[in-house]
Amino acid sequence: MHWVLNVRSKGMGQEVADKIHHVHFEKADLFLKAHNCEDLLQRFHGFGFDIYRDQQTLVHPSNYNQPMPYDLDAKRPDKV
């Protein structure tokens, strides 16, 4: 099942996040900044997701604001 998520929205809560196991997305800093959503990775992390680049390399939260590859994955460690 594919879901379109707007994690910027205050409407997505833990109840919805708990139903999601894996999100593959593109991190485009220019667009995130334009939409005031530079904390996208922190929001995923707050919902219990770990962020991966190359589908296997865990990104440490202290690096969320660093430039990184565009294709990322948010995975729930309890659902993998």
mmCIF file of the N, C-alpha and C atoms, coordinates in Angstrom:
data_MODEL
# 
_entry.id   MODEL 
# 
loop_
_atom_site.group_PDB 
_atom_site.id 
_atom_site.type_symbol 
_atom_site.label_atom_id 
_atom_site.label_alt_id 
_atom_site.label_comp_id 
_atom_site.label_asym_id 
_atom_site.label_entity_id 
_atom_site.label_seq_id 
_atom_site.pdbx_PDB_ins_code 
_atom_site.Cartn_x 
_atom_site.Cartn_y 
_atom_site.Cartn_z 
_atom_site.occupancy 
_atom_site.B_iso_or_equiv 
_atom_site.pdbx_formal_charge 
_atom_site.auth_seq_id 
_atom_site.auth_comp_id 
_atom_site.auth_asym_id 
_atom_site.auth_atom_id 
_atom_site.pdbx_PDB_model_num 
ATOM 1   N N  . MET A 1 1  ? 0.842  -1.163 0.000  1.00 0.00 ? 1  MET A N  1 
ATOM 2   C CA . MET A 1 1  ? 0.000  0.000  0.000  1.00 0.00 ? 1  MET A CA 1 
ATOM 3   C C  . MET A 1 1  ? 0.893  1.234  0.000  1.00 0.00 ? 1  MET A C  1 
ATOM 4   N N  . HIS A 1 2  ? 0.588  2.180  -0.826 1.00 0.00 ? 2  HIS A N  1 
ATOM 5   C CA . HIS A 1 2  ? 1.346  3.419  -0.897 1.00 0.00 ? 2  HIS A CA 1 
ATOM 6   C C  . HIS A 1 2  ? 0.532  4.534  -0.248 1.00 0.00 ? 2  HIS A C  1 
ATOM 7   N N  . TRP A 1 3  ? 1.192  5.315  0.566  1.00 0.00 ? 3  TRP A N  1 
ATOM 8   C CA . TRP A 1 3  ? 0.552  6.440  1.234  1.00 0.00 ? 3  TRP A CA 1 
ATOM 9   C C  . TRP A 1 3  ? 1.267  7.707  0.817  1.00 0.00 ? 3  TRP A C  1 
ATOM 10  N N  . VAL A 1 4  ? 0.537  8.755  0.660  1.00 0.00 ? 4  VAL A N  1 
ATOM 11  C CA . VAL A 1 4  ? 1.133  10.062 0.443  1.00 0.00 ? 4  VAL A CA 1 
ATOM 12  C C  . VAL A 1 4  ? 1.047  10.776 1.783  1.00 0.00 ? 4  VAL A C  1 
ATOM 13  N N  . LEU A 1 5  ? 2.205  11.144 2.308  1.00 0.00 ? 5  LEU A N  1 
ATOM 14  C CA . LEU A 1 5  ? 2.241  11.747 3.629  1.00 0.00 ? 5  LEU A CA 1 
ATOM 15  C C  . LEU A 1 5  ? 2.597  13.219 3.553  1.00 0.00 ? 5  LEU A C  1 
ATOM 16  N N  . ASN A 1 6  ? 1.941  13.994 4.316  1.00 0.00 ? 6  ASN A N  1 
ATOM 17  C CA . ASN A 1 6  ? 2.323  15.379 4.508  1.00 0.00 ? 6  ASN A CA 1 
ATOM 18  C C  . ASN A 1 6  ? 2.704  15.503 5.973  1.00 0.00 ? 6  ASN A C  1 
ATOM 19  N N  . VAL A 1 7  ? 3.967  15.170 6.286  1.00 0.00 ? 7  VAL A N  1 
ATOM 20  C CA . VAL A 1 7  ? 4.380  15.184 7.685  1.00 0.00 ? 7  VAL A CA 1 
ATOM 21  C C  . VAL A 1 7  ? 4.508  16.600 8.223  1.00 0.00 ? 7  VAL A C  1 
ATOM 22  N N  . ARG A 1 8  ? 4.475  17.600 7.343  1.00 0.00 ? 8  ARG A N  1 
ATOM 23  C CA . ARG A 1 8  ? 4.458  18.994 7.789  1.00 0.00 ? 8  ARG A CA 1 
ATOM 24  C C  . ARG A 1 8  ? 3.160  19.294 8.513  1.00 0.00 ? 8  ARG A C  1 
ATOM 25  N N  . SER A 1 9  ? 2.119  18.633 8.092  1.00 0.00 ? 9  SER A N  1 
ATOM 26  C CA . SER A 1 9  ? 0.807  18.876 8.667  1.00 0.00 ? 9  SER A CA 1 
ATOM 27  C C  . SER A 1 9  ? 0.794  18.480 10.135 1.00 0.00 ? 9  SER A C  1 
ATOM 28  N N  . LYS A 1 10 ? 0.159  19.279 10.929 1.00 0.00 ? 10 LYS A N  1 
ATOM 29  C CA . LYS A 1 10 ? 0.011  18.951 12.342 1.00 0.00 ? 10 LYS A CA 1 
ATOM 30  C C  . LYS A 1 10 ? -1.011 17.836 12.534 1.00 0.00 ? 10 LYS A C  1 
ATOM 31  N N  . GLY A 1 11 ? -1.709 17.460 11.456 1.00 0.00 ? 11 GLY A N  1 
ATOM 32  C CA . GLY A 1 11 ? -2.745 16.453 11.564 1.00 0.00 ? 11 GLY A CA 1 
ATOM 33  C C  . GLY A 1 11 ? -2.251 15.034 11.663 1.00 0.00 ? 11 GLY A C  1 
ATOM 34  N N  . MET A 1 12 ? -1.009 14.770 11.232 1.00 0.00 ? 12 MET A N  1 
ATOM 35  C CA . MET A 1 12 ? -0.514 13.404 11.333 1.00 0.00 ? 12 MET A CA 1 
ATOM 36  C C  . MET A 1 12 ? -0.022 13.178 12.751 1.00 0.00 ? 12 MET A C  1 
ATOM 37  N N  . GLY A 1 13 ? -0.593 12.191 13.388 1.00 0.00 ? 13 GLY A N  1 
ATOM 38  C CA . GLY A 1 13 ? -0.201 11.893 14.753 1.00 0.00 ? 13 GLY A CA 1 
ATOM 39  C C  . GLY A 1 13 ? 0.399  10.505 14.864 1.00 0.00 ? 13 GLY A C  1 
ATOM 40  N N  . GLN A 1 14 ? 0.668  10.113 16.066 1.00 0.00 ? 14 GLN A N  1 
ATOM 41  C CA . GLN A 1 14 ? 1.293  8.814  16.319 1.00 0.00 ? 14 GLN A CA 1 
ATOM 42  C C  . GLN A 1 14 ? 0.410  7.672  15.831 1.00 0.00 ? 14 GLN A C  1 
ATOM 43  N N  . GLU A 1 15 ? -0.898 7.849  15.895 1.00 0.00 ? 15 GLU A N  1 
ATOM 44  C CA . GLU A 1 15 ? -1.805 6.780  15.461 1.00 0.00 ? 15 GLU A CA 1 
ATOM 45  C C  . GLU A 1 15 ? -1.577 6.426  13.994 1.00 0.00 ? 15 GLU A C  1 
ATOM 46  N N  . VAL A 1 16 ? -1.413 7.420  13.145 1.00 0.00 ? 16 VAL A N  1 
ATOM 47  C CA . VAL A 1 16 ? -1.135 7.176  11.724 1.00 0.00 ? 16 VAL A CA 1 
ATOM 48  C C  . VAL A 1 16 ? 0.279  6.640  11.557 1.00 0.00 ? 16 VAL A C  1 
ATOM 49  N N  . ALA A 1 17 ? 1.245  7.243  12.227 1.00 0.00 ? 17 ALA A N  1 
ATOM 50  C CA . ALA A 1 17 ? 2.639  6.816  12.115 1.00 0.00 ? 17 ALA A CA 1 
ATOM 51  C C  . ALA A 1 17 ? 2.812  5.358  12.520 1.00 0.00 ? 17 ALA A C  1 
ATOM 52  N N  . ASP A 1 18 ? 2.052  4.894  13.486 1.00 0.00 ? 18 ASP A N  1 
ATOM 53  C CA . ASP A 1 18 ? 2.158  3.508  13.946 1.00 0.00 ? 18 ASP A CA 1 
ATOM 54  C C  . ASP A 1 18 ? 1.745  2.501  12.872 1.00 0.00 ? 18 ASP A C  1 
ATOM 55  N N  . LYS A 1 19 ? 0.978  2.927  11.892 1.00 0.00 ? 19 LYS A N  1 
ATOM 56  C CA . LYS A 1 19 ? 0.531  2.038  10.824 1.00 0.00 ? 19 LYS A CA 1 
ATOM 57  C C  . LYS A 1 19 ? 1.530  1.965  9.670  1.00 0.00 ? 19 LYS A C  1 
ATOM 58  N N  . ILE A 1 20 ? 2.551  2.805  9.701  1.00 0.00 ? 20 ILE A N  1 
ATOM 59  C CA . ILE A 1 20 ? 3.518  2.896  8.612  1.00 0.00 ? 20 ILE A CA 1 
ATOM 60  C C  . ILE A 1 20 ? 4.805  2.194  9.029  1.00 0.00 ? 20 ILE A C  1 
ATOM 61  N N  . HIS A 1 21 ? 5.352  1.395  8.126  1.00 0.00 ? 21 HIS A N  1 
ATOM 62  C CA . HIS A 1 21 ? 6.574  0.650  8.415  1.00 0.00 ? 21 HIS A CA 1 
ATOM 63  C C  . HIS A 1 21 ? 7.794  1.268  7.750  1.00 0.00 ? 21 HIS A C  1 
ATOM 64  N N  . HIS A 1 22 ? 7.607  1.765  6.534  1.00 0.00 ? 22 HIS A N  1 
ATOM 65  C CA . HIS A 1 22 ? 8.754  2.203  5.733  1.00 0.00 ? 22 HIS A CA 1 
ATOM 66  C C  . HIS A 1 22 ? 8.308  3.302  4.770  1.00 0.00 ? 22 HIS A C  1 
ATOM 67  N N  . VAL A 1 23 ? 9.098  4.376  4.721  1.00 0.00 ? 23 VAL A N  1 
ATOM 68  C CA . VAL A 1 23 ? 8.833  5.467  3.785  1.00 0.00 ? 23 VAL A CA 1 
ATOM 69  C C  . VAL A 1 23 ? 10.125 5.730  3.017  1.00 0.00 ? 23 VAL A C  1 
ATOM 70  N N  . HIS A 1 24 ? 10.062 5.630  1.708  1.00 0.00 ? 24 HIS A N  1 
ATOM 71  C CA . HIS A 1 24 ? 11.195 5.992  0.854  1.00 0.00 ? 24 HIS A CA 1 
ATOM 72  C C  . HIS A 1 24 ? 10.881 7.370  0.300  1.00 0.00 ? 24 HIS A C  1 
ATOM 73  N N  . PHE A 1 25 ? 11.827 8.300  0.432  1.00 0.00 ? 25 PHE A N  1 
ATOM 74  C CA . PHE A 1 25 ? 11.548 9.658  0.008  1.00 0.00 ? 25 PHE A CA 1 
ATOM 75  C C  . PHE A 1 25 ? 12.821 10.353 -0.448 1.00 0.00 ? 25 PHE A C  1 
ATOM 76  N N  . GLU A 1 26 ? 12.622 11.466 -1.075 1.00 0.00 ? 26 GLU A N  1 
ATOM 77  C CA . GLU A 1 26 ? 13.741 12.300 -1.528 1.00 0.00 ? 26 GLU A CA 1 
ATOM 78  C C  . GLU A 1 26 ? 13.827 13.514 -0.619 1.00 0.00 ? 26 GLU A C  1 
ATOM 79  N N  . LYS A 1 27 ? 15.011 13.757 -0.081 1.00 0.00 ? 27 LYS A N  1 
ATOM 80  C CA . LYS A 1 27 ? 15.239 14.936 0.754  1.00 0.00 ? 27 LYS A CA 1 
ATOM 81  C C  . LYS A 1 27 ? 15.828 16.027 -0.128 1.00 0.00 ? 27 LYS A C  1 
ATOM 82  N N  . ALA A 1 28 ? 15.030 17.026 -0.405 1.00 0.00 ? 28 ALA A N  1 
ATOM 83  C CA . ALA A 1 28 ? 15.460 18.147 -1.237 1.00 0.00 ? 28 ALA A CA 1 
ATOM 84  C C  . ALA A 1 28 ? 15.476 19.400 -0.360 1.00 0.00 ? 28 ALA A C  1 
ATOM 85  N N  . ASP A 1 29 ? 16.656 19.740 0.130  1.00 0.00 ? 29 ASP A N  1 
ATOM 86  C CA . ASP A 1 29 ? 16.797 20.831 1.092  1.00 0.00 ? 29 ASP A CA 1 
ATOM 87  C C  . ASP A 1 29 ? 16.186 22.143 0.601  1.00 0.00 ? 29 ASP A C  1 
ATOM 88  N N  . LEU A 1 30 ? 16.350 22.442 -0.671 1.00 0.00 ? 30 LEU A N  1 
ATOM 89  C CA . LEU A 1 30 ? 15.817 23.682 -1.225 1.00 0.00 ? 30 LEU A CA 1 
ATOM 90  C C  . LEU A 1 30 ? 14.300 23.760 -1.033 1.00 0.00 ? 30 LEU A C  1 
ATOM 91  N N  . PHE A 1 31 ? 13.613 22.665 -1.322 1.00 0.00 ? 31 PHE A N  1 
ATOM 92  C CA . PHE A 1 31 ? 12.159 22.652 -1.199 1.00 0.00 ? 31 PHE A CA 1 
ATOM 93  C C  . PHE A 1 31 ? 11.717 22.581 0.262  1.00 0.00 ? 31 PHE A C  1 
ATOM 94  N N  . LEU A 1 32 ? 12.447 21.834 1.075  1.00 0.00 ? 32 LEU A N  1 
ATOM 95  C CA . LEU A 1 32 ? 12.105 21.773 2.495  1.00 0.00 ? 32 LEU A CA 1 
ATOM 96  C C  . LEU A 1 32 ? 12.204 23.152 3.130  1.00 0.00 ? 32 LEU A C  1 
ATOM 97  N N  . LYS A 1 33 ? 13.249 23.881 2.776  1.00 0.00 ? 33 LYS A N  1 
ATOM 98  C CA . LYS A 1 33 ? 13.422 25.236 3.309  1.00 0.00 ? 33 LYS A CA 1 
ATOM 99  C C  . LYS A 1 33 ? 12.306 26.157 2.815  1.00 0.00 ? 33 LYS A C  1 
ATOM 100 N N  . ALA A 1 34 ? 11.959 26.054 1.539  1.00 0.00 ? 34 ALA A N  1 
ATOM 101 C CA . ALA A 1 34 ? 10.917 26.904 0.964  1.00 0.00 ? 34 ALA A CA 1 
ATOM 102 C C  . ALA A 1 34 ? 9.563  26.676 1.634  1.00 0.00 ? 34 ALA A C  1 
ATOM 103 N N  . HIS A 1 35 ? 9.340  25.460 2.135  1.00 0.00 ? 35 HIS A N  1 
ATOM 104 C CA . HIS A 1 35 ? 8.057  25.126 2.767  1.00 0.00 ? 35 HIS A CA 1 
ATOM 105 C C  . HIS A 1 35 ? 8.156  25.100 4.292  1.00 0.00 ? 35 HIS A C  1 
ATOM 106 N N  . ASN A 1 36 ? 9.265  25.645 4.809  1.00 0.00 ? 36 ASN A N  1 
ATOM 107 C CA . ASN A 1 36 ? 9.470  25.708 6.256  1.00 0.00 ? 36 ASN A CA 1 
ATOM 108 C C  . ASN A 1 36 ? 9.340  24.336 6.906  1.00 0.00 ? 36 ASN A C  1 
ATOM 109 N N  . CYS A 1 37 ? 9.976  23.358 6.289  1.00 0.00 ? 37 CYS A N  1 
ATOM 110 C CA . CYS A 1 37 ? 9.901  21.982 6.782  1.00 0.00 ? 37 CYS A CA 1 
ATOM 111 C C  . CYS A 1 37 ? 11.307 21.391 6.898  1.00 0.00 ? 37 CYS A C  1 
ATOM 112 N N  . GLU A 1 38 ? 12.233 22.206 7.358  1.00 0.00 ? 38 GLU A N  1 
ATOM 113 C CA . GLU A 1 38 ? 13.611 21.741 7.465  1.00 0.00 ? 38 GLU A CA 1 
ATOM 114 C C  . GLU A 1 38 ? 13.802 20.701 8.567  1.00 0.00 ? 38 GLU A C  1 
ATOM 115 N N  . ASP A 1 39 ? 12.799 20.515 9.390  1.00 0.00 ? 39 ASP A N  1 
ATOM 116 C CA . ASP A 1 39 ? 12.886 19.527 10.461 1.00 0.00 ? 39 ASP A CA 1 
ATOM 117 C C  . ASP A 1 39 ? 12.204 18.208 10.089 1.00 0.00 ? 39 ASP A C  1 
ATOM 118 N N  . LEU A 1 40 ? 12.102 17.922 8.807  1.00 0.00 ? 40 LEU A N  1 
ATOM 119 C CA . LEU A 1 40 ? 11.431 16.698 8.345  1.00 0.00 ? 40 LEU A CA 1 
ATOM 120 C C  . LEU A 1 40 ? 12.013 15.452 8.987  1.00 0.00 ? 40 LEU A C  1 
ATOM 121 N N  . LEU A 1 41 ? 13.340 15.319 9.001  1.00 0.00 ? 41 LEU A N  1 
ATOM 122 C CA . LEU A 1 41 ? 13.953 14.112 9.556  1.00 0.00 ? 41 LEU A CA 1 
ATOM 123 C C  . LEU A 1 41 ? 13.724 14.020 11.061 1.00 0.00 ? 41 LEU A C  1 
ATOM 124 N N  . GLN A 1 42 ? 13.767 15.148 11.741 1.00 0.00 ? 42 GLN A N  1 
ATOM 125 C CA . GLN A 1 42 ? 13.482 15.153 13.172 1.00 0.00 ? 42 GLN A CA 1 
ATOM 126 C C  . GLN A 1 42 ? 12.044 14.719 13.446 1.00 0.00 ? 42 GLN A C  1 
ATOM 127 N N  . ARG A 1 43 ? 11.136 15.136 12.570 1.00 0.00 ? 43 ARG A N  1 
ATOM 128 C CA . ARG A 1 43 ? 9.731  14.734 12.744 1.00 0.00 ? 43 ARG A CA 1 
ATOM 129 C C  . ARG A 1 43 ? 9.564  13.230 12.567 1.00 0.00 ? 43 ARG A C  1 
ATOM 130 N N  . PHE A 1 44 ? 10.194 12.677 11.526 1.00 0.00 ? 44 PHE A N  1 
ATOM 131 C CA . PHE A 1 44 ? 10.157 11.218 11.364 1.00 0.00 ? 44 PHE A CA 1 
ATOM 132 C C  . PHE A 1 44 ? 10.729 10.540 12.605 1.00 0.00 ? 44 PHE A C  1 
ATOM 133 N N  . HIS A 1 45 ? 11.858 11.035 13.080 1.00 0.00 ? 45 HIS A N  1 
ATOM 134 C CA . HIS A 1 45 ? 12.508 10.448 14.259 1.00 0.00 ? 45 HIS A CA 1 
ATOM 135 C C  . HIS A 1 45 ? 11.575 10.511 15.475 1.00 0.00 ? 45 HIS A C  1 
ATOM 136 N N  . GLY A 1 46 ? 10.891 11.626 15.624 1.00 0.00 ? 46 GLY A N  1 
ATOM 137 C CA . GLY A 1 46 ? 9.961  11.780 16.732 1.00 0.00 ? 46 GLY A CA 1 
ATOM 138 C C  . GLY A 1 46 ? 8.806  10.790 16.692 1.00 0.00 ? 46 GLY A C  1 
ATOM 139 N N  . PHE A 1 47 ? 8.473  10.305 15.502 1.00 0.00 ? 47 PHE A N  1 
ATOM 140 C CA . PHE A 1 47 ? 7.422  9.302  15.349 1.00 0.00 ? 47 PHE A CA 1 
ATOM 141 C C  . PHE A 1 47 ? 7.973  7.885  15.442 1.00 0.00 ? 47 PHE A C  1 
ATOM 142 N N  . GLY A 1 48 ? 9.249  7.744  15.791 1.00 0.00 ? 48 GLY A N  1 
ATOM 143 C CA . GLY A 1 48 ? 9.824  6.418  16.017 1.00 0.00 ? 48 GLY A CA 1 
ATOM 144 C C  . GLY A 1 48 ? 10.529 5.810  14.826 1.00 0.00 ? 48 GLY A C  1 
ATOM 145 N N  . PHE A 1 49 ? 10.811 6.604  13.802 1.00 0.00 ? 49 PHE A N  1 
ATOM 146 C CA . PHE A 1 49 ? 11.502 6.110  12.617 1.00 0.00 ? 49 PHE A CA 1 
ATOM 147 C C  . PHE A 1 49 ? 13.001 6.341  12.736 1.00 0.00 ? 49 PHE A C  1 
ATOM 148 N N  . ASP A 1 50 ? 13.774 5.413  12.192 1.00 0.00 ? 50 ASP A N  1 
ATOM 149 C CA . ASP A 1 50 ? 15.202 5.618  11.976 1.00 0.00 ? 50 ASP A CA 1 
ATOM 150 C C  . ASP A 1 50 ? 15.375 6.026  10.525 1.00 0.00 ? 50 ASP A C  1 
ATOM 151 N N  . ILE A 1 51 ? 16.350 6.878  10.247 1.00 0.00 ? 51 ILE A N  1 
ATOM 152 C CA . ILE A 1 51 ? 16.602 7.368  8.896  1.00 0.00 ? 51 ILE A CA 1 
ATOM 153 C C  . ILE A 1 51 ? 17.840 6.672  8.342  1.00 0.00 ? 51 ILE A C  1 
ATOM 154 N N  . TYR A 1 52 ? 17.721 6.172  7.114  1.00 0.00 ? 52 TYR A N  1 
ATOM 155 C CA . TYR A 1 52 ? 18.811 5.458  6.455  1.00 0.00 ? 52 TYR A CA 1 
ATOM 156 C C  . TYR A 1 52 ? 19.128 6.096  5.111  1.00 0.00 ? 52 TYR A C  1 
ATOM 157 N N  . ARG A 1 53 ? 20.395 6.100  4.763  1.00 0.00 ? 53 ARG A N  1 
ATOM 158 C CA . ARG A 1 53 ? 20.804 6.431  3.397  1.00 0.00 ? 53 ARG A CA 1 
ATOM 159 C C  . ARG A 1 53 ? 21.333 5.138  2.803  1.00 0.00 ? 53 ARG A C  1 
ATOM 160 N N  . ASP A 1 54 ? 21.268 4.999  1.514  1.00 0.00 ? 54 ASP A N  1 
ATOM 161 C CA . ASP A 1 54 ? 21.685 3.768  0.836  1.00 0.00 ? 54 ASP A CA 1 
ATOM 162 C C  . ASP A 1 54 ? 20.921 2.557  1.361  1.00 0.00 ? 54 ASP A C  1 
ATOM 163 N N  . GLN A 1 55 ? 19.766 2.755  1.908  1.00 0.00 ? 55 GLN A N  1 
ATOM 164 C CA . GLN A 1 55 ? 18.876 1.722  2.444  1.00 0.00 ? 55 GLN A CA 1 
ATOM 165 C C  . GLN A 1 55 ? 19.484 0.885  3.553  1.00 0.00 ? 55 GLN A C  1 
ATOM 166 N N  . GLN A 1 56 ? 20.705 1.204  4.002  1.00 0.00 ? 56 GLN A N  1 
ATOM 167 C CA . GLN A 1 56 ? 21.319 0.377  5.035  1.00 0.00 ? 56 GLN A CA 1 
ATOM 168 C C  . GLN A 1 56 ? 22.147 1.152  6.040  1.00 0.00 ? 56 GLN A C  1 
ATOM 169 N N  . THR A 1 57 ? 22.572 2.356  5.692  1.00 0.00 ? 57 THR A N  1 
ATOM 170 C CA . THR A 1 57 ? 23.433 3.128  6.578  1.00 0.00 ? 57 THR A CA 1 
ATOM 171 C C  . THR A 1 57 ? 22.587 4.053  7.448  1.00 0.00 ? 57 THR A C  1 
ATOM 172 N N  . LEU A 1 58 ? 22.580 3.779  8.731  1.00 0.00 ? 58 LEU A N  1 
ATOM 173 C CA . LEU A 1 58 ? 21.804 4.578  9.670  1.00 0.00 ? 58 LEU A CA 1 
ATOM 174 C C  . LEU A 1 58 ? 22.389 5.979  9.776  1.00 0.00 ? 58 LEU A C  1 
ATOM 175 N N  . VAL A 1 59 ? 21.530 6.981  9.687  1.00 0.00 ? 59 VAL A N  1 
ATOM 176 C CA . VAL A 1 59 ? 21.943 8.376  9.831  1.00 0.00 ? 59 VAL A CA 1 
ATOM 177 C C  . VAL A 1 59 ? 21.714 8.776  11.286 1.00 0.00 ? 59 VAL A C  1 
ATOM 178 N N  . HIS A 1 60 ? 22.756 9.210  11.955 1.00 0.00 ? 60 HIS A N  1 
ATOM 179 C CA . HIS A 1 60 ? 22.636 9.622  13.352 1.00 0.00 ? 60 HIS A CA 1 
ATOM 180 C C  . HIS A 1 60 ? 21.863 10.939 13.423 1.00 0.00 ? 60 HIS A C  1 
ATOM 181 N N  . PRO A 1 61 ? 20.977 11.091 14.415 1.00 0.00 ? 61 PRO A N  1 
ATOM 182 C CA . PRO A 1 61 ? 20.188 12.322 14.514 1.00 0.00 ? 61 PRO A CA 1 
ATOM 183 C C  . PRO A 1 61 ? 21.017 13.615 14.527 1.00 0.00 ? 61 PRO A C  1 
ATOM 184 N N  . SER A 1 62 ? 22.234 13.559 15.009 1.00 0.00 ? 62 SER A N  1 
ATOM 185 C CA . SER A 1 62 ? 23.057 14.772 15.028 1.00 0.00 ? 62 SER A CA 1 
ATOM 186 C C  . SER A 1 62 ? 23.438 15.215 13.617 1.00 0.00 ? 62 SER A C  1 
ATOM 187 N N  . ASN A 1 63 ? 23.242 14.352 12.628 1.00 0.00 ? 63 ASN A N  1 
ATOM 188 C CA . ASN A 1 63 ? 23.580 14.671 11.243 1.00 0.00 ? 63 ASN A CA 1 
ATOM 189 C C  . ASN A 1 63 ? 22.366 15.018 10.387 1.00 0.00 ? 63 ASN A C  1 
ATOM 190 N N  . TYR A 1 64 ? 21.193 15.114 10.973 1.00 0.00 ? 64 TYR A N  1 
ATOM 191 C CA . TYR A 1 64 ? 19.981 15.334 10.188 1.00 0.00 ? 64 TYR A CA 1 
ATOM 192 C C  . TYR A 1 64 ? 20.016 16.623 9.381  1.00 0.00 ? 64 TYR A C  1 
ATOM 193 N N  . ASN A 1 65 ? 20.686 17.642 9.860  1.00 0.00 ? 65 ASN A N  1 
ATOM 194 C CA . ASN A 1 65 ? 20.702 18.917 9.144  1.00 0.00 ? 65 ASN A CA 1 
ATOM 195 C C  . ASN A 1 65 ? 21.885 19.054 8.199  1.00 0.00 ? 65 ASN A C  1 
ATOM 196 N N  . GLN A 1 66 ? 22.676 18.018 8.066  1.00 0.00 ? 66 GLN A N  1 
ATOM 197 C CA . GLN A 1 66 ? 23.827 18.040 7.170  1.00 0.00 ? 66 GLN A CA 1 
ATOM 198 C C  . GLN A 1 66 ? 23.378 17.686 5.751  1.00 0.00 ? 66 GLN A C  1 
ATOM 199 N N  . PRO A 1 67 ? 24.087 18.211 4.739  1.00 0.00 ? 67 PRO A N  1 
ATOM 200 C CA . PRO A 1 67 ? 23.795 17.769 3.365  1.00 0.00 ? 67 PRO A CA 1 
ATOM 201 C C  . PRO A 1 67 ? 24.019 16.253 3.275  1.00 0.00 ? 67 PRO A C  1 
ATOM 202 N N  . MET A 1 68 ? 23.152 15.574 2.579  1.00 0.00 ? 68 MET A N  1 
ATOM 203 C CA . MET A 1 68 ? 23.263 14.119 2.459  1.00 0.00 ? 68 MET A CA 1 
ATOM 204 C C  . MET A 1 68 ? 22.602 13.674 1.164  1.00 0.00 ? 68 MET A C  1 
ATOM 205 N N  . PRO A 1 69 ? 22.771 12.407 0.824  1.00 0.00 ? 69 PRO A N  1 
ATOM 206 C CA . PRO A 1 69 ? 22.129 11.909 -0.405 1.00 0.00 ? 69 PRO A CA 1 
ATOM 207 C C  . PRO A 1 69 ? 20.632 12.196 -0.389 1.00 0.00 ? 69 PRO A C  1 
ATOM 208 N N  . TYR A 1 70 ? 20.116 12.435 -1.553 1.00 0.00 ? 70 TYR A N  1 
ATOM 209 C CA . TYR A 1 70 ? 18.705 12.797 -1.645 1.00 0.00 ? 70 TYR A CA 1 
ATOM 210 C C  . TYR A 1 70 ? 17.757 11.658 -1.334 1.00 0.00 ? 70 TYR A C  1 
ATOM 211 N N  . ASP A 1 71 ? 18.069 10.451 -1.765 1.00 0.00 ? 71 ASP A N  1 
ATOM 212 C CA . ASP A 1 71 ? 17.172 9.322  -1.512 1.00 0.00 ? 71 ASP A CA 1 
ATOM 213 C C  . ASP A 1 71 ? 17.427 8.763  -0.122 1.00 0.00 ? 71 ASP A C  1 
ATOM 214 N N  . LEU A 1 72 ? 16.395 8.811  0.695  1.00 0.00 ? 72 LEU A N  1 
ATOM 215 C CA . LEU A 1 72 ? 16.488 8.328  2.065  1.00 0.00 ? 72 LEU A CA 1 
ATOM 216 C C  . LEU A 1 72 ? 15.330 7.395  2.359  1.00 0.00 ? 72 LEU A C  1 
ATOM 217 N N  . ASP A 1 73 ? 15.468 6.652  3.429  1.00 0.00 ? 73 ASP A N  1 
ATOM 218 C CA . ASP A 1 73 ? 14.415 5.755  3.894  1.00 0.00 ? 73 ASP A CA 1 
ATOM 219 C C  . ASP A 1 73 ? 14.181 6.005  5.373  1.00 0.00 ? 73 ASP A C  1 
ATOM 220 N N  . ALA A 1 74 ? 12.921 6.082  5.755  1.00 0.00 ? 74 ALA A N  1 
ATOM 221 C CA . ALA A 1 74 ? 12.535 6.152  7.146  1.00 0.00 ? 74 ALA A CA 1 
ATOM 222 C C  . ALA A 1 74 ? 11.908 4.803  7.467  1.00 0.00 ? 74 ALA A C  1 
ATOM 223 N N  . LYS A 1 75 ? 12.483 4.107  8.446  1.00 0.00 ? 75 LYS A N  1 
ATOM 224 C CA . LYS A 1 75 ? 12.001 2.771  8.797  1.00 0.00 ? 75 LYS A CA 1 
ATOM 225 C C  . LYS A 1 75 ? 11.756 2.702  10.291 1.00 0.00 ? 75 LYS A C  1 
ATOM 226 N N  . ARG A 1 76 ? 10.695 2.010  10.655 1.00 0.00 ? 76 ARG A N  1 
ATOM 227 C CA . ARG A 1 76 ? 10.393 1.768  12.071 1.00 0.00 ? 76 ARG A CA 1 
ATOM 228 C C  . ARG A 1 76 ? 11.192 0.550  12.502 1.00 0.00 ? 76 ARG A C  1 
ATOM 229 N N  . PRO A 1 77 ? 12.112 0.696  13.466 1.00 0.00 ? 77 PRO A N  1 
ATOM 230 C CA . PRO A 1 77 ? 12.949 -0.439 13.864 1.00 0.00 ? 77 PRO A CA 1 
ATOM 231 C C  . PRO A 1 77 ? 12.132 -1.599 14.428 1.00 0.00 ? 77 PRO A C  1 
ATOM 232 N N  . ASP A 1 78 ? 10.985 -1.311 15.009 1.00 0.00 ? 78 ASP A N  1 
ATOM 233 C CA . ASP A 1 78 ? 10.150 -2.381 15.557 1.00 0.00 ? 78 ASP A CA 1 
ATOM 234 C C  . ASP A 1 78 ? 9.301  -3.063 14.495 1.00 0.00 ? 78 ASP A C  1 
ATOM 235 N N  . LYS A 1 79 ? 9.348  -2.558 13.244 1.00 0.00 ? 79 LYS A N  1 
ATOM 236 C CA . LYS A 1 79 ? 8.509  -3.106 12.179 1.00 0.00 ? 79 LYS A CA 1 
ATOM 237 C C  . LYS A 1 79 ? 9.335  -3.713 11.041 1.00 0.00 ? 79 LYS A C  1 
ATOM 238 N N  . VAL A 1 80 ? 10.659 -3.613 11.100 1.00 0.00 ? 80 VAL A N  1 
ATOM 239 C CA . VAL A 1 80 ? 11.518 -4.071 9.992  1.00 0.00 ? 80 VAL A CA 1 
ATOM 240 C C  . VAL A 1 80 ? 11.587 -5.567 9.959  1.00 0.00 ? 80 VAL A C  1 
# 
